[in-house]
Amino acid sequence: MKVDEPDTLMTLPELQKQALQLPINERWQLVQTLLESLQQETSPAKKKGNLSRLRGIAKGTKSSDRF
């Protein structure tokens, strides 16, 4: 069974708008998926610094959601 694909791709602004409409837990899953995809695409030297910085930003943001 094949899932129907849209005729056109979403633009970045459309994708961002859709992502912001997701529940918070699904947005965090999306962040994790994106980080993992970046990790696979990035060279080992760049990967460590860039992803550590992004994870720090994400962790800081997540903890502030409690307020």
Protein Blocks (a to p, Z undefined) as FASTA:
>chain_A
ZZdddfbdcdfklmmmmmmmpcfklmmmmmmmmmmmmmmmpcfklmmmmmmmmmmmmmmm
mmmmmZZ
